[in-house]
Amino acid sequence: MRVRDLNWMQLEAYLERDDRIVLPVGSTEQHAYLSLETDNILAERVAAEAAEPLGVPVLPVLPYGITPSFGAYPGSPTLRLETFAAVLDDLLESLSSQGFRRLLIVNGHGGNTPARAAVADWLVEREDSQVIWHDWWASSRVQEAARAIAEVGHASWYENFPWTRLESVSLPTDPKPRVELPPRVATPGAMRDLLGDGSYGGPYEQPDGAVLEVWRVGVEEVRALLEGGWAEG
């Protein structure tokens, strides 16, 4: 259940019987022909669908992440790693002070992953709390389901779901040759020159039946973590 559909009194009543909550985190950034909010849409939706049958509340997605490489694409604002880590630290501390002890972070953006270290630091002196960090799209089961269909990559069919498409935008029909990223760190301008439309390559779309099967696996994994991913004690 999304907290936007609750008031504070309902959430306080929930805390009398449960201490789990979900925080989706994403990024607003270029996704070629898909929505600039693709990572946000997917992180929040996979969290909400997974949590709904369990009655676990889901916070609004944190919509800005770490995406400096896409700075030359309009609509791709970034946070510094230390800023993003500080925001997570503040949110975890605040939620913990309110009584939430088991927190699942559902991450929708690969650039955010380095902030896991900040979460580990926050937990060092908080033995009464647990945090799970889950890169939902990168799990072995989701990757296996996707690679059985086609190669995967940023802004390809792998992120092209009915809820990340733009009605007025037509996608290229031919797959894009895979872009090999250089070993050196590219500037935003160099990254745009390299990627062009922003896709890393591969098919732009697949039949809905195929992508929805990948989605089903992703939802199942998040739900399994909410149910049984916690340490006993």
Secondary structure per residue as TSV (DSSP state, phi and psi in degrees):
chain	resnum	aa	ss	phi	psi
A	1	M	-	360.0	134.9
A	2	R	B	-81.1	139.0
A	3	V	G	-66.7	-18.3
A	4	R	G	-64.1	-19.6
A	5	D	G	-97.2	9.6
A	6	L	-	-123.7	160.1
A	7	N	-	-107.2	174.2
A	8	W	H	-66.3	-29.5
A	9	M	H	-69.6	-38.0
A	10	Q	H	-66.1	-38.7
A	11	L	H	-70.4	-35.4
A	12	E	H	-64.3	-39.2
A	13	A	H	-65.0	-37.6
A	14	Y	H	-60.3	-41.7
A	15	L	H	-65.0	-15.8
A	16	E	T	-73.7	-17.3
A	17	R	T	-123.6	-12.9
A	18	D	-	-153.4	155.3
A	19	D	-	-129.2	20.5
A	20	R	E	-93.7	147.9
A	21	I	E	-154.7	154.8
A	22	V	E	-117.9	132.6
A	23	L	E	-116.9	107.2
A	24	P	E	-80.0	141.3
A	25	V	E	-129.9	143.6
A	26	G	-	-144.2	-143.2
A	27	S	-	-166.4	142.7
A	28	T	-	-99.9	111.3
A	29	E	-	-161.7	166.9
A	30	Q	-	-62.2	136.1
A	31	H	B	-134.1	47.5
A	32	A	T	55.5	-117.8
A	33	Y	T	-89.1	-2.3
A	34	L	B	-91.5	173.8
A	35	S	-	-59.2	142.5
A	36	L	T	-60.9	-20.7
A	37	E	T	-100.4	24.1
A	38	T	H	-52.9	-50.3
A	39	D	H	-62.7	-37.6
A	40	N	H	-68.0	-45.6
A	41	I	H	-59.0	-46.3
A	42	L	H	-70.4	-43.1
A	43	A	H	-62.9	-45.1
A	44	E	H	-70.1	-39.4
A	45	R	H	-71.9	-42.5
A	46	V	H	-64.9	-35.5
A	47	A	H	-65.8	-46.2
A	48	A	H	-65.9	-43.1
A	49	E	H	-66.4	-36.2
A	50	A	H	-70.7	-39.6
A	51	A	H	-81.8	-24.9
A	52	E	G	-54.7	-50.5
A	53	P	G	-65.9	-19.1
A	54	L	G	-93.0	-10.1
A	55	G	T	71.1	24.9
A	56	V	-	-93.0	132.2
A	57	P	-	-72.7	146.6
A	58	V	B	-122.1	123.6
A	59	L	-	-75.1	162.0
A	60	P	-	-60.6	148.6
A	61	V	-	-66.1	141.6
A	62	L	B	-78.4	108.7
A	63	P	-	-86.7	-4.3
A	64	Y	-	-121.6	135.7
A	65	G	-	-133.8	-155.0
A	66	I	-	-101.1	103.3
A	67	T	-	-145.3	53.9
A	68	P	G	-65.8	-28.3
A	69	S	G	-66.3	-22.1
A	70	F	G	-99.3	18.7
A	71	G	T	-63.4	-18.8
A	72	A	T	-85.5	-3.0
A	73	Y	S	-98.7	119.9
A	74	P	T	-56.1	140.1
A	75	G	T	85.3	19.3
A	76	S	-	-123.4	67.0
A	77	P	-	-74.0	149.2
A	78	T	-	-124.7	155.1
A	79	L	-	-105.6	149.8
A	80	R	-	-69.7	153.5
A	81	L	H	-54.6	-44.8
A	82	E	H	-67.1	-31.6
A	83	T	H	-68.6	-48.0
A	84	F	H	-60.6	-44.2
A	85	A	H	-62.8	-38.9
A	86	A	H	-66.8	-38.5
A	87	V	H	-63.2	-45.4
A	88	L	H	-60.7	-43.2
A	89	D	H	-59.4	-44.9
A	90	D	H	-63.2	-42.7
A	91	L	H	-66.2	-43.9
A	92	L	H	-62.3	-43.4
A	93	E	H	-63.2	-42.1
A	94	S	H	-66.2	-46.0
A	95	L	H	-64.9	-39.9
A	96	S	H	-62.5	-39.7
A	97	S	H	-66.4	-21.5
A	98	Q	T	-88.7	-6.9
A	99	G	T	113.3	-1.6
A	100	F	-	-79.9	121.5
A	101	R	-	-111.8	-18.7
A	102	R	E	-122.0	111.4
A	103	L	E	-119.7	124.0
A	104	L	E	-105.0	118.2
A	105	I	E	-96.0	116.0
A	106	V	E	-100.6	107.6
A	107	N	E	-95.3	133.1
A	108	G	-	-109.7	7.2
A	109	H	-	-139.1	122.7
A	110	G	G	-60.1	-32.6
A	111	G	G	-64.5	-18.0
A	112	N	G	-82.0	-15.1
A	113	T	G	-57.4	-34.5
A	114	P	G	-57.8	-20.0
A	115	A	G	-73.1	-5.9
A	116	R	H	-56.7	-33.6
A	117	A	H	-62.9	-36.0
A	118	A	H	-67.0	-36.2
A	119	V	H	-64.4	-42.7
A	120	A	H	-61.5	-40.3
A	121	D	H	-62.1	-41.4
A	122	W	H	-62.3	-33.8
A	123	L	H	-78.5	-15.7
A	124	V	T	-52.1	-44.2
A	125	E	T	-107.8	23.9
A	126	R	-	-130.4	72.1
A	127	E	T	-69.0	-12.4
A	128	D	T	-88.7	-0.1
A	129	S	-	-121.5	155.9
A	130	Q	E	-133.3	141.6
A	131	V	E	-132.1	130.5
A	132	I	E	-108.6	129.3
A	133	W	E	-105.0	123.7
A	134	H	E	-129.8	112.5
A	135	D	E	-81.6	95.6
A	136	W	G	-62.0	-36.0
A	137	W	G	-79.7	-14.4
A	138	A	G	-103.4	2.6
A	139	S	S	-67.2	157.0
A	140	S	H	-62.3	-37.7
A	141	R	H	-69.4	-42.9
A	142	V	H	-66.5	-43.4
A	143	Q	H	-62.0	-41.4
A	144	E	H	-62.4	-44.6
A	145	A	H	-63.0	-37.9
A	146	A	H	-73.5	-43.8
A	147	R	H	-69.6	-16.3
A	148	A	T	-72.5	-14.0
A	149	I	T	-100.6	-52.4
A	150	A	S	-169.5	170.3
A	151	E	-	-63.6	152.3
A	152	V	-	-116.5	155.3
A	153	G	-	-177.1	166.1
A	154	H	T	-59.3	132.9
A	155	A	T	62.9	24.0
A	156	S	S	-101.2	-165.2
A	157	W	G	-56.3	-26.2
A	158	Y	G	-61.6	-23.2
A	159	E	G	-114.1	9.7
A	160	N	-	-96.4	89.9
A	161	F	-	-111.8	163.5
A	162	P	T	-53.5	-27.6
A	163	W	T	-94.6	0.7
A	164	T	T	-112.5	-2.0
A	165	R	-	-82.3	157.1
A	166	L	-	-110.3	126.4
A	167	E	T	-58.7	-35.2
A	168	S	T	-89.2	4.0
A	169	V	-	-112.7	128.8
A	170	S	-	-96.3	140.4
A	171	L	-	-94.2	149.1
A	172	P	-	-58.7	144.7
A	173	T	S	-86.4	-26.9
A	174	D	S	-93.0	142.1
A	175	P	-	-61.0	151.1
A	176	K	B	-91.5	133.7
A	177	P	-	-55.6	141.3
A	178	R	-	-63.3	134.6
A	179	V	-	-91.2	125.2
A	180	E	-	-89.9	115.5
A	181	L	-	-75.2	140.2
A	182	P	-	-70.2	153.7
A	183	P	S	-67.8	-26.6
A	184	R	S	-80.0	158.8
A	185	V	-	-76.1	123.2
A	186	A	-	-89.3	145.7
A	187	T	-	-70.3	161.7
A	188	P	H	-55.0	-42.2
A	189	G	H	-65.0	-41.9
A	190	A	H	-65.4	-36.7
A	191	M	H	-65.0	-40.9
A	192	R	H	-66.3	-40.7
A	193	D	H	-60.5	-37.3
A	194	L	H	-72.7	-43.3
A	195	L	H	-88.8	-25.0
A	196	G	T	65.0	-107.1
A	197	D	T	-68.8	-13.8
A	198	G	S	109.8	-16.9
A	199	S	-	-75.9	146.0
A	200	Y	-	-84.5	-5.2
A	201	G	S	118.9	166.4
A	202	G	B	99.6	-179.2
A	203	P	-	-63.0	145.2
A	204	Y	S	-82.6	-22.3
A	205	E	-	-153.5	159.1
A	206	Q	-	-137.9	163.1
A	207	P	-	-56.8	145.4
A	208	D	H	-57.2	-35.5
A	209	G	H	-58.1	-36.7
A	210	A	H	-73.1	-47.9
A	211	V	H	-69.6	-30.8
A	212	L	H	-72.3	-25.0
A	213	E	H	-69.2	-40.3
A	214	V	H	-61.0	-42.5
A	215	W	H	-60.7	-42.7
A	216	R	H	-58.5	-43.2
A	217	V	H	-62.8	-42.3
A	218	G	H	-61.3	-43.4
A	219	V	H	-64.2	-43.0
A	220	E	H	-60.0	-39.7
A	221	E	H	-67.3	-43.0
A	222	V	H	-62.3	-42.4
A	223	R	H	-63.6	-40.5
A	224	A	H	-62.9	-37.7
A	225	L	H	-65.1	-41.6
A	226	L	H	-64.5	-34.0
A	227	E	H	-81.9	-45.6
A	228	G	H	-131.8	13.7
A	229	G	-	-86.8	1.9
A	230	W	S	-94.4	147.5
A	231	A	-	-71.2	145.2
A	232	E	-	-77.4	154.4
A	233	G	-	128.8	360.0
